């Protein structure tokens, strides 16, 4: 395995480089008979794509997806689905100065030491541009899971730099460039304008959830649902931390608080984040990820070149001052890919288990409120 394929039953092989002619993926294992078109995928790509506000890279890529295979007369055939996204706005000359240098905090150094060669244009294979094919694959998984179980994936930014973003309502998330769950984001805009003017960058914290998740997904001991989620999220560029449910707050909680009480109507709280023993409980999956500051900044920093000589690195070009701004649809996609993989595994292993053991036996209806979960027993 070369590390470019995610999943087993729903396997997504990612290919391309930031400044190559195209990027894309091949999805192997999508069930047949699902209606699928480019329009079903394009919406999530548009949410992730660059150039959508002054607060992100101004690289202007339409990220228009093409379905090359695996769909006939508008429906999936069960054969590999090839998705292609053309690169149309590369400016490789911006990277001429750093072709022989290593940016602090970037993968330049490790790629060169591992392979003895690297593509410096936009980071090559290490670029966050390679998250676009995963968002496309995630859109396919989202559609199947929604049609099969009513599963819905949502995400938002809850912190940017040292600014904590209070949660007001999910309805605000699509109305601002930060995916922030609040009405007024003028303070975030001012913060980012000052950061860009200072030639610096910052990190972010993203929350992503999945509601109406079937009970019983996850494969103990080592393919637990939460373990697989952590693996997927750490595969996203710049992610340095993952929390499930209460996460590190669990350290200061007492057992009387952390253990989620169960009533005939469902769970009362969700400190576990939707998994118990690595198996989904039917509650919302709750995940948070920490994203580090962008490595490519114009402020001078100390580093070395390929000859081990000391240099001062200044990164010019078009870069996100906070890569976390566009990370929400990426995190949603990776969570969807994990749930999709385990839904197919569970169907293969436990397809004959009586439906009364499943969540949403009432047709998948449940509350999306931040309170007690609906009945699943």
C-alpha positions as CSV (number, residue, x, y, z in Angstrom):
1,X,0.0,0.0,0.0
2,X,1.3,3.4,-0.9
3,X,-1.0,5.5,1.3
4,X,-3.0,7.0,-1.5
5,X,-6.2,4.8,-1.0
6,X,-8.7,5.3,1.8
7,X,-11.1,2.6,2.7
8,X,-11.6,-1.1,1.8
9,X,-15.2,-1.8,0.7
10,X,-15.6,1.8,-0.3
11,X,-12.1,2.5,-1.5
12,X,-11.1,6.0,-2.7
13,X,-7.7,6.2,-4.6
14,X,-6.5,9.9,-4.8
15,X,-4.2,11.1,-7.6
16,X,-2.6,14.3,-8.9
17,X,-0.5,17.2,-7.8
18,X,-1.3,20.8,-7.0
19,X,0.1,22.2,-10.2
20,X,-0.3,19.2,-12.5
21,X,-2.9,19.1,-15.3
22,X,-5.6,17.6,-13.1
23,X,-6.4,15.9,-9.8
24,X,-9.0,13.3,-9.1
25,X,-10.0,10.0,-7.5
26,X,-11.3,6.5,-8.3
27,X,-14.1,5.2,-6.1
28,X,-14.3,1.4,-6.0
29,X,-17.2,-0.3,-4.2
30,X,-20.1,2.2,-4.6
31,X,-23.3,0.1,-4.7
32,X,-25.1,0.1,-8.0
33,X,-28.4,1.7,-8.9
34,X,-28.0,5.1,-7.2
35,X,-28.8,8.1,-9.3
36,X,-25.6,10.2,-9.6
37,X,-24.6,13.2,-11.6
38,X,-21.9,15.9,-11.5
39,X,-24.5,18.2,-9.9
40,X,-24.7,15.9,-6.9
41,X,-21.0,16.4,-6.3
42,X,-20.4,19.9,-7.4
43,X,-22.1,21.6,-4.5
44,X,-19.6,20.3,-1.9
45,X,-16.7,21.1,-4.2
46,X,-18.0,24.7,-4.5
47,X,-18.0,25.0,-0.7
48,X,-14.4,23.9,-0.5
49,X,-12.9,25.6,-3.6
50,X,-10.4,28.5,-3.4
51,X,-11.0,32.1,-4.4
52,X,-14.4,32.4,-2.8
53,X,-13.5,35.3,-0.4
54,X,-10.7,37.7,0.4
55,X,-9.9,35.5,3.4
56,X,-8.6,32.5,1.5
57,X,-6.1,31.9,-1.4
58,X,-7.0,33.8,-4.5
59,X,-6.1,30.9,-6.8
60,X,-9.2,30.9,-9.0
61,X,-10.1,27.2,-9.6
62,X,-13.7,26.3,-10.7
63,X,-13.1,22.8,-9.5
64,X,-15.7,21.5,-12.0
65,X,-15.9,17.7,-11.6
66,X,-16.3,15.2,-14.5
67,X,-17.6,11.7,-14.0
68,X,-15.5,9.5,-16.4
69,X,-16.8,6.1,-15.5
70,X,-19.0,4.0,-13.2
71,X,-22.3,5.7,-14.2
72,X,-24.7,4.6,-17.0
73,X,-27.9,6.4,-17.9
74,X,-27.6,8.4,-14.7
75,X,-27.1,5.6,-12.2
76,X,-24.1,4.0,-10.6
77,X,-23.2,0.6,-12.1
78,X,-21.2,-0.9,-9.2
79,X,-18.0,-0.5,-11.2
80,X,-15.2,2.0,-10.4
81,X,-16.3,5.7,-10.5
82,X,-13.5,7.9,-11.9
83,X,-13.8,11.6,-11.0
84,X,-11.6,14.3,-12.6
85,X,-11.0,17.9,-11.6
86,X,-8.9,20.0,-14.0
87,X,-6.3,22.4,-12.6
88,X,-6.7,25.7,-14.5
89,X,-5.0,28.5,-12.5
90,X,-1.5,27.4,-11.6
91,X,1.3,29.9,-11.1
92,X,4.3,27.7,-10.7
93,X,6.7,30.6,-11.1
94,X,5.7,31.7,-7.5
95,X,7.7,28.7,-6.2
96,X,10.9,29.2,-8.1
97,X,12.6,30.9,-5.2
98,X,11.8,28.0,-2.7
99,X,12.5,25.1,-5.1
100,X,15.8,24.5,-3.3
101,X,14.6,25.6,0.2
102,X,12.5,24.0,2.9
103,X,9.6,26.0,4.4
104,X,9.4,25.7,8.2
105,X,6.4,23.7,9.2
106,X,5.9,22.4,5.7
107,X,6.3,18.9,4.2
108,X,9.1,20.1,1.9
109,X,11.8,18.7,4.1
110,X,10.3,15.3,4.7
111,X,9.2,14.7,1.1
112,X,12.8,15.5,-0.1
113,X,14.4,13.3,2.5
114,X,12.0,10.4,1.8
115,X,12.0,10.4,-2.0
116,X,15.2,12.3,-2.9
117,X,13.1,14.5,-5.1
118,X,10.0,16.8,-4.6
119,X,7.6,18.8,-6.7
120,X,7.9,22.3,-5.2
121,X,5.0,23.8,-7.2
122,X,2.3,24.5,-4.7
123,X,3.6,21.7,-2.5
124,X,3.0,19.1,-5.2
125,X,1.3,16.0,-3.6
126,X,1.4,17.5,-0.1
127,X,-0.9,20.4,-1.1
128,X,-4.3,20.8,0.5
129,X,-5.5,20.9,-3.1
130,X,-5.6,17.1,-2.9
131,X,-8.5,17.4,-0.5
132,X,-10.8,18.3,-3.4
133,X,-11.1,14.7,-4.7
134,X,-11.9,13.5,-1.2
135,X,-14.7,16.1,-1.0
136,X,-16.0,14.7,-4.3
137,X,-15.9,11.1,-3.1
138,X,-17.5,12.2,0.2
139,X,-20.4,13.7,-1.7
140,X,-21.1,10.3,-3.3
141,X,-21.0,8.7,0.2
142,X,-23.2,11.4,1.7
143,X,-25.8,10.8,-1.0
144,X,-25.9,7.0,-0.5
145,X,-26.1,7.3,3.2
146,X,-28.8,9.9,3.2
147,X,-30.9,7.8,0.8
148,X,-30.4,4.6,2.7
149,X,-30.5,5.8,6.4
150,X,-31.3,9.5,6.3
151,X,-27.8,10.3,7.6
152,X,-26.9,14.0,7.5
153,X,-23.4,15.5,7.8
154,X,-22.8,19.1,9.1
155,X,-19.8,21.0,10.1
156,X,-18.8,24.5,11.4
157,X,-15.9,26.5,12.6
158,X,-15.8,26.9,16.4
159,X,-12.5,28.7,16.8
160,X,-10.0,30.6,14.6
161,X,-6.7,31.6,16.1
162,X,-7.4,32.7,19.7
163,X,-11.0,33.7,18.8
164,X,-13.7,31.3,20.1
165,X,-16.9,31.3,17.9
166,X,-20.0,30.9,20.0
167,X,-22.6,28.5,18.5
168,X,-25.8,30.3,17.6
169,X,-27.5,28.2,14.9
170,X,-26.6,25.9,12.0
171,X,-28.6,28.1,9.6
172,X,-25.8,30.7,9.6
173,X,-23.1,28.3,8.5
174,X,-23.6,28.6,4.7
175,X,-24.0,32.3,4.8
176,X,-20.4,33.4,5.6
177,X,-16.9,32.4,4.3
178,X,-15.9,31.0,7.7
179,X,-18.6,28.3,8.0
180,X,-19.2,30.1,11.4
181,X,-22.5,29.2,13.2
182,X,-23.3,32.8,14.0
183,X,-25.0,35.8,12.3
184,X,-22.4,38.5,12.6
185,X,-18.8,37.6,11.5
186,X,-17.5,41.1,11.2
187,X,-15.1,40.4,14.1
188,X,-13.7,37.4,12.3
189,X,-13.2,39.4,9.1
190,X,-11.3,42.1,10.9
191,X,-9.2,39.5,12.6
192,X,-8.2,37.9,9.3
193,X,-7.6,41.2,7.6
194,X,-5.1,42.1,10.4
195,X,-3.5,38.7,10.2
196,X,-2.9,38.9,6.5
197,X,-1.6,42.4,6.8
198,X,0.9,41.2,9.4
199,X,2.1,38.5,7.0
200,X,1.2,35.7,9.4
201,X,-1.2,32.8,9.7
202,X,-3.3,31.0,12.3
203,X,-5.0,27.7,13.1
204,X,-8.6,26.7,13.6
205,X,-10.9,24.3,15.3
206,X,-13.6,22.6,13.2
207,X,-16.7,20.7,14.6
208,X,-18.3,18.1,12.3
209,X,-21.3,15.9,13.1
210,X,-23.3,13.1,11.6
211,X,-26.9,12.6,12.6
212,X,-29.2,9.6,12.1
213,X,-26.3,7.2,12.1
214,X,-27.2,3.5,12.2
215,X,-26.5,1.6,15.5
216,X,-23.8,-1.0,15.3
217,X,-21.2,0.5,12.9
218,X,-17.5,-0.2,13.9
219,X,-15.2,-3.2,14.0
220,X,-13.5,-3.8,17.4
221,X,-10.8,-4.1,18.3
222,X,-8.7,-2.0,15.9
223,X,-11.2,-0.7,13.4
224,X,-13.3,1.0,16.0
225,X,-15.5,3.8,14.6
226,X,-13.8,6.4,16.7
227,X,-10.4,5.1,15.8
228,X,-11.2,5.1,12.1
229,X,-12.6,8.6,12.4
230,X,-9.3,9.8,14.0
231,X,-7.3,8.1,11.3
232,X,-9.4,9.8,8.6
233,X,-9.2,13.2,10.2
234,X,-5.5,13.0,10.7
235,X,-5.2,12.3,7.0
236,X,-6.4,15.8,6.3
237,X,-3.6,18.3,5.6
238,X,-2.6,20.4,8.6
239,X,-4.7,18.5,11.2
240,X,-2.8,18.1,14.4
241,X,-5.5,16.9,16.8
242,X,-8.8,15.0,16.9
243,X,-11.4,14.8,19.6
244,X,-14.4,12.5,19.8
245,X,-17.3,13.7,21.9
246,X,-16.1,15.4,25.1
247,X,-12.5,14.6,24.0
248,X,-9.8,16.0,26.3
249,X,-12.5,17.6,28.5
250,X,-13.2,14.0,29.7
251,X,-10.0,14.3,31.8
252,X,-11.7,16.7,34.2
253,X,-15.2,15.1,34.2
254,X,-16.4,12.7,36.8
255,X,-17.8,9.3,35.9
256,X,-21.2,10.5,37.1
257,X,-21.1,13.2,34.5
258,X,-19.2,11.7,31.6
259,X,-21.2,8.4,31.4
260,X,-24.3,9.2,29.2
261,X,-27.4,8.1,31.0
262,X,-29.9,6.1,29.0
263,X,-33.7,6.4,29.2
264,X,-36.5,4.7,27.3
265,X,-36.5,7.7,25.0
266,X,-32.7,7.5,24.4
267,X,-29.5,9.0,25.7
268,X,-29.6,12.1,27.8
269,X,-26.2,13.5,26.9
270,X,-23.5,12.7,24.3
271,X,-20.1,12.9,26.0
272,X,-19.2,9.7,24.2
273,X,-19.6,11.4,20.8
274,X,-21.8,8.7,19.3
275,X,-19.6,5.6,19.9
276,X,-19.4,3.1,22.8
277,X,-16.7,0.5,22.6
278,X,-15.9,1.7,19.1
279,X,-19.5,0.9,17.9
280,X,-22.0,3.6,17.0
281,X,-24.8,4.0,19.5
282,X,-27.3,5.8,17.2
283,X,-26.4,9.2,18.7
284,X,-24.9,11.9,16.6
285,X,-21.3,11.4,15.8
286,X,-19.5,14.4,17.3
287,X,-15.9,15.2,16.1
288,X,-13.6,18.2,16.5
289,X,-10.3,18.7,14.7
290,X,-7.4,21.1,15.4
291,X,-5.8,22.6,12.3
292,X,-2.3,24.2,12.5
293,X,-1.4,27.6,11.1
294,X,-0.6,27.8,7.4
295,X,3.1,27.1,6.7
296,X,3.4,29.3,3.6
297,X,3.7,32.9,4.9
298,X,5.5,36.0,3.7
299,X,7.2,36.7,7.0
300,X,10.9,35.7,6.9
301,X,11.9,32.6,8.8
302,X,15.1,30.6,9.3
303,X,15.6,27.3,7.5
304,X,18.0,25.4,5.3
305,X,18.3,24.5,1.6
306,X,18.9,21.1,-0.1
307,X,22.6,21.6,0.5
308,X,22.1,22.0,4.3
309,X,23.0,25.7,4.1
310,X,21.2,28.2,6.3
311,X,18.7,30.4,4.4
312,X,16.0,32.9,5.1
313,X,12.7,31.7,3.7
314,X,10.0,34.1,2.4
315,X,7.0,32.3,0.7
316,X,5.4,34.4,-2.0
317,X,2.3,33.4,-3.9
318,X,-1.4,32.8,-3.1
319,X,-2.0,31.1,0.2
320,X,-4.7,30.7,2.8
321,X,-3.8,32.7,6.0
322,X,-5.8,30.0,7.7
323,X,-6.3,26.7,5.9
324,X,-9.0,25.9,8.5
325,X,-11.4,28.4,6.8
326,X,-12.0,25.9,3.9
327,X,-11.7,22.7,6.1
328,X,-15.3,22.2,7.1
329,X,-16.5,20.4,3.9
330,X,-13.3,18.4,3.9
331,X,-14.0,17.1,7.5
332,X,-17.6,16.4,6.6
333,X,-16.4,14.4,3.6
334,X,-13.9,12.3,5.5
335,X,-16.5,11.5,8.2
336,X,-18.9,10.5,5.5
337,X,-16.3,8.2,4.0
338,X,-15.7,6.5,7.3
339,X,-19.4,6.0,7.9
340,X,-19.9,4.7,4.4
341,X,-17.1,2.2,4.7
342,X,-18.5,0.8,8.0
343,X,-22.1,0.8,6.7
344,X,-21.1,-1.5,3.9
345,X,-19.0,-3.7,6.3
346,X,-21.9,-4.0,8.7
347,X,-24.4,-4.8,5.9
348,X,-22.0,-7.6,4.7
349,X,-21.5,-9.1,8.2
350,X,-24.9,-8.5,9.9
351,X,-27.4,-8.2,7.0
352,X,-29.6,-10.9,8.5
353,X,-29.9,-9.2,12.0
354,X,-33.5,-8.3,12.8
355,X,-34.3,-4.6,12.1
356,X,-35.4,-4.1,15.7
357,X,-31.7,-4.1,16.6
358,X,-31.2,-1.1,14.3
359,X,-31.5,2.6,14.9
360,X,-34.4,4.5,13.3
361,X,-36.7,1.6,13.0
362,X,-39.4,4.2,12.7
363,X,-38.1,5.2,9.3
364,X,-35.0,7.2,10.3
365,X,-36.8,10.0,12.1
366,X,-35.0,11.6,15.0
367,X,-34.5,15.0,16.5
368,X,-31.4,17.1,15.5
369,X,-31.6,19.1,18.6
370,X,-28.7,19.4,21.0
371,X,-30.6,17.5,23.6
372,X,-31.7,13.9,24.4
373,X,-31.6,11.5,21.5
374,X,-34.7,9.8,20.0
375,X,-35.7,6.3,20.9
376,X,-33.6,3.6,19.4
377,X,-34.4,0.6,21.6
